[in-house]
Amino acid sequence: MKKAAPKAAKKSGTASAAKMIDARIKDLGDWRGETLAHIRALIKDADPDVVEEWKWEVPVWSHDGIICTGETYKAAVKLTFAKGAAVKDPKKLFNSSLEGNTRRAIDIRQGEKIDEKALKALIRAAAAVNTSPAPKKPKKKA
């Protein structure tokens, strides 16, 4: 179950996304907050041009389109990659939402170690998918 918007976010409609994410991390106050903070730092390190946003009551990281969202549940912190199906995942980090044609996710549970190098590579690959030109559609024959 997702937690409601952070108290600080509810109080101020003008609060920046970064402050809202800070508030979410603080409000969680447990391993999920620590994990979300750690993931956030890895994302920023992997892609210095990443933009932090706050959408759908969750943190969103974008670079020419959404890279991933950071949802928190009772048993997991979930990173959902908007175009994950198009991202190469040689280290097999994706472990959730594998059936769809578009998204992929990583569920991180309490005590699980994050492969930082592989996650950073995945973040960069997701940003590259967003910044790559769309493939040209074949012309229809007359």
Helices and strands as residue ranges (DSSP letters): H 7-11, H 17-28, H 31-46, E 51-55, E 58-62, E 66-72, E 77-81, G 84-86, E 104-108, H 116-131
